[in-house]
Amino acid sequence: MSTAYSTQATSKGTPHSSPCLKGQRHPAAFSVKVNKMSTHWMELTVTWLDEEWGTERMYFRRKYGSPRERTDEEKTVLSEHYATMPTLELMRLVPDRSLWSIRTFARQNLQFERRRSLQRNGALSPNVSYNDMQFAQSKGIPVNEKYTNWEALSISL
């Protein structure tokens, strides 16, 4: 599910607006790659020009996914199951749609209200898709995290 974008800097580094202390090197990157890991989670991998820094990775969660039209299959699934299926099971059937997206479709296209008892979703964030939950769980990322710390992938000495 990943889509990669990358860029490369020159050996002189990249200009930036943060001040540097005299004698310190700029934290310039040799390459930066951004991969889409799930609906909202992105992976950022940086290989630094300074070889001692090596390559690092972190994950961050975007507030919004990529807007796209619902497929006919998604519309059918939501129309047939929204009223009666438990929330998590419904999300599993449309794994790239957040709870907000699902509820928006129901409000705009279906002629009934979901019963209140079925709307309770406990700890589910309305802006998280089933694929987001699966990705975060596979990486050990807590539910409410917006980003992870940088982790070293390789260090060249």
PyMOL commands that set and color helices and strands:
alter all, ss='L'
color gray80, all
select helices_A, chain A and resi 72-81+87-93+99-109+116-119+130-139
alter helices_A, ss='H'
color red, helices_A
select strands_A, chain A and resi 4-8+29-36+41-48+55-61+151-154
alter strands_A, ss='S'
color yellow, strands_A
deselect
rebuild
show_as cartoon
